[in-house]
């Protein structure tokens, strides 16, 4: 039970902080089953209630049987409070994003019902490495390359520093049959190609430890991104975010200034996720490449102009 003990040690600090109960999101795959096993075993020593939410996305034929099988697996190890939730995945912006939105909708409803101390998610070091690699391929910024946070409010990823091989071994140690999502073999998805093709080549040609290195880079970049966000927030606390002096903005390091600009643009009414690097660069030009150009139009009807040496934001 060596691998099970590794996961128990990972969840232990969070269970010691919990006062009543934790929720766990389970798909039936090895990662989430292993997390449920470790949490159940460790929680018995802390008097913490464990509630499992098995999410059925309904994306494959017989998905309800897969969800029930996951619940049956968990009952075998002694978990009692298990809820199967069927979600409706409305494909709007790709299957992965749409499924994630539906899943988190179910999570939020469960949080309201049960008022847990934490909601455990089963992302591993491998998931983190894939996220960083995809961010590099997209040319993303520091925040995107920092990957997933272990602690994100009520959502906790206690096994983010543990590899997928360990979770698979936990399932074997506990005689659990993990479900293999067919989407995880579908190479039409960039994440699957990164997992099956790119990472193995990097491991082969650059040597072992690539997954560890990418995961470590994510942690370092998250620390950097948090610091830059802090400086941007401090600047805005001291200024009027609706009327910003261009000279003061120009004096900021570009990494801080771009964060300030994103914040004031979103505050002015642009939808979250709608602002691209191209949008920020156009507003940046009003500060660092000013030659009398007109206002910049942004998503959500937000307009940014430079008037008497200051940035002015308006909507409509």
ZICOR-V776123 format. One record per residue. N is the residue number from 1. SS is DSSP state (2 for helix, 1 for strand, 0 for the rest). PHI is phi in degrees with one decimal (none if undefined). D_LAST is the distance of its C-alpha to the last C-alpha in whole Angstrom. Layout:
BEGIN
<<N/SS/PHI/D_LAST> <N/SS/PHI/D_LAST>>
END
This chain:
BEGIN
<<1/0/none/62> <2/2/-60.3/61> <3/2/-69.1/57> <4/2/-60.4/57> <5/2/-64.2/58> <6/2/-59.5/55> <7/2/-69.8/52> <8/2/-61.7/54> <9/2/-65.6/54> <10/2/-72.2/50> <11/2/-86.9/49> <12/2/-55.1/51> <13/2/-60.3/49> <14/2/-74.3/46> <15/2/-68.5/49> <16/2/-68.9/50> <17/2/-82.6/47> <18/0/-74.5/46> <19/0/-107.2/48> <20/0/-136.7/48> <21/1/-153.4/46> <22/1/-129.1/44> <23/1/-105.5/43> <24/1/-131.2/43> <25/1/-88.3/41> <26/1/-124.9/44> <27/0/-100.6/44> <28/0/107.5/47> <29/0/-76.3/47> <30/2/-60.8/50> <31/2/-62.2/47> <32/2/-74.3/46> <33/2/-64.1/50> <34/2/-63.7/51> <35/2/-62.6/48> <36/2/-64.6/49> <37/2/-59.2/53> <38/2/-62.8/53> <39/2/-65.5/51> <40/2/-60.1/53> <41/2/-66.0/56> <42/2/-75.0/55> <43/2/-64.5/53> <44/0/-63.6/57> <45/0/-92.9/58> <46/0/-118.2/55> <47/0/66.4/55> <48/0/-101.3/51> <49/1/-76.7/50> <50/1/-115.2/49> <51/1/-119.1/47> <52/1/-105.7/46> <53/1/-111.4/43> <54/1/-92.0/44> <55/1/-98.3/41> <56/1/-104.5/42> <57/0/-78.0/39> <58/0/65.8/41> <59/0/-93.9/40> <60/0/-125.8/44> <61/0/-62.5/47> <62/0/80.0/49> <63/2/-63.4/46> <64/2/-66.3/47> <65/2/-70.5/50> <66/2/-62.8/49> <67/2/-63.6/47> <68/2/-66.5/51> <69/2/-62.5/53> <70/2/-62.3/50> <71/2/-62.8/51> <72/2/-64.2/55> <73/2/-58.8/55> <74/2/-70.1/53> <75/2/-64.5/56> <76/2/-61.7/59> <77/0/-95.1/58> <78/0/105.8/58> <79/0/-71.3/54> <80/0/-113.9/54> <81/0/-92.4/50> <82/1/-129.6/48> <83/1/-120.2/46> <84/1/-95.8/45> <85/1/-120.0/41> <86/1/-93.1/40> <87/0/-110.1/36> <88/0/-101.3/35> <89/0/-91.1/33> <90/0/-92.8/30> <91/0/-72.9/30> <92/0/-116.5/26> <93/0/-130.8/26> <94/0/99.0/30> <95/2/-63.2/33> <96/2/-61.6/33> <97/2/-65.7/30> <98/2/-67.9/30> <99/2/-65.7/33> <100/2/-63.3/32> <101/2/-63.1/29> <102/2/-65.0/31> <103/2/-63.5/34> <104/2/-69.9/32> <105/2/-62.7/31> <106/2/-66.6/35> <107/2/-61.0/35> <108/2/-63.2/33> <109/2/-64.0/34> <110/2/-67.0/38> <111/2/-62.5/37> <112/2/-64.7/36> <113/2/-69.2/39> <114/2/-105.0/41> <115/0/47.5/40> <116/0/-75.5/41> <117/0/-72.5/42> <118/1/-143.0/41> <119/1/-120.8/40> <120/1/-83.7/41> <121/0/-118.0/40> <122/0/-100.7/43> <123/0/-71.7/41> <124/0/-113.9/44> <125/2/-59.1/45> <126/2/-64.9/45> <127/2/-59.6/41> <128/2/-63.7/40> <129/2/-62.1/42> <130/2/-63.2/40> <131/2/-62.8/36> <132/2/-65.2/37> <133/2/-61.6/39> <134/2/-66.3/36> <135/2/-63.9/33> <136/2/-63.4/36> <137/2/-64.7/35> <138/2/-84.1/32> <139/0/71.1/32> <140/0/-76.0/30> <141/0/-84.1/29> <142/2/-57.8/31> <143/2/-63.4/30> <144/2/-67.8/30> <145/2/-70.8/34> <146/0/-76.1/35> <147/0/66.9/35> <148/0/-95.0/35> <149/0/-88.3/36> <150/0/-66.8/39> <151/1/-115.4/38> <152/1/-129.9/34> <153/0/71.2/34> <154/0/-75.5/36> <155/1/-84.3/36> <156/1/-124.6/39> <157/0/-113.5/41> <158/0/-71.2/44> <159/0/-110.7/46> <160/0/-66.9/43> <161/0/-98.9/46> <162/0/-113.1/49> <163/0/-84.1/49> <164/2/-64.1/49> <165/2/-60.0/53> <166/2/-69.4/54> <167/2/-67.0/52> <168/2/-65.4/54> <169/2/-67.5/57> <170/2/-59.6/56> <171/2/-63.1/56> <172/2/-66.4/59> <173/2/-61.8/61> <174/0/-108.0/59> <175/0/55.4/60> <176/0/-106.1/57> <177/0/-98.2/56> <178/0/-83.2/52> <179/0/-81.5/50> <180/0/-107.8/49> <181/0/-65.5/45> <182/2/-59.9/46> <183/2/-65.4/42> <184/2/-75.4/44> <185/2/-114.4/46> <186/0/-88.1/44> <187/0/-77.7/43> <188/0/-75.2/40> <189/0/-95.9/38> <190/2/-60.3/38> <191/2/-63.0/39> <192/2/-66.5/42> <193/2/-63.0/43> <194/2/-62.3/42> <195/2/-69.9/44> <196/2/-88.5/47> <197/2/-113.1/47> <198/2/-72.9/46> <199/2/-60.7/47> <200/2/-60.7/50> <201/2/-66.6/50> <202/2/-62.1/49> <203/2/-61.3/52> <204/2/-70.5/54> <205/2/-87.5/54> <206/2/-103.9/53> <207/0/102.8/55> <208/0/-66.3/54> <209/0/103.3/52> <210/2/-64.3/48> <211/2/-62.2/47> <212/2/-61.9/48> <213/2/-66.8/46> <214/2/-65.8/43> <215/2/-64.9/43> <216/2/-65.7/44> <217/2/-61.1/41> <218/2/-60.2/39> <219/2/-64.5/40> <220/2/-64.6/40> <221/2/-66.4/37> <222/2/-66.1/35> <223/2/-62.7/37> <224/2/-64.4/35> <225/2/-62.7/32> <226/2/-62.7/32> <227/2/-65.6/34> <228/2/-64.7/31> <229/2/-62.5/28> <230/2/-62.0/30> <231/2/-64.6/30> <232/2/-64.8/26> <233/2/-64.7/26> <234/2/-63.2/28> <235/2/-61.6/27> <236/2/-68.9/23> <237/2/-63.5/25> <238/0/-94.5/27> <239/0/-125.8/23> <240/0/-86.5/20> <241/0/-68.7/18> <242/0/-98.0/15> <243/1/-151.7/17> <244/1/-105.4/19> <245/1/-70.6/22> <246/2/-64.5/23> <247/2/-66.8/27> <248/2/-64.9/27> <249/2/-65.3/25> <250/2/-63.8/27> <251/0/-77.4/30> <252/0/-75.1/29> <253/0/-58.3/31> <254/2/-57.7/28> <255/2/-62.7/29> <256/2/-76.1/27> <257/2/-59.9/25> <258/2/-62.9/23> <259/2/-70.7/23> <260/2/-60.3/21> <261/2/-63.7/19> <262/2/-59.9/18> <263/2/-64.9/18> <264/2/-70.4/16> <265/2/-66.9/13> <266/2/-66.3/14> <267/2/-62.1/14> <268/2/-73.7/10> <269/0/131.2/10> <270/0/-70.0/11> <271/0/-64.3/14> <272/0/-58.5/17> <273/0/86.3/19> <274/0/-92.5/17> <275/0/-91.2/17> <276/0/-98.2/20> <277/2/-61.5/22> <278/2/-63.6/21> <279/2/-62.2/17> <280/2/-63.9/19> <281/2/-63.0/21> <282/2/-65.6/19> <283/2/-72.3/17> <284/2/-56.1/21> <285/2/-64.0/22> <286/2/-66.9/20> <287/2/-99.4/22> <288/2/-103.1/26> <289/0/-135.1/25> <290/0/-74.8/24> <291/0/-142.2/25> <292/0/85.1/22> <293/0/-67.4/20> <294/0/-76.9/16> <295/0/-70.5/13> <296/1/-100.4/13> <297/1/-95.7/10> <298/1/-125.5/11> <299/2/-55.3/11> <300/2/82.0/8> <301/2/76.2/5> <302/1/-79.0/7> <303/1/-124.7/8> <304/1/-123.1/11> <305/1/-131.7/13> <306/1/-110.6/17> <307/1/-129.2/18> <308/0/52.5/21> <309/0/80.4/22> <310/1/-129.6/19> <311/1/-81.8/16> <312/1/-124.8/13> <313/1/-111.8/10> <314/1/-145.3/7> <315/1/-129.5/4> <316/0/108.5/0>>
END
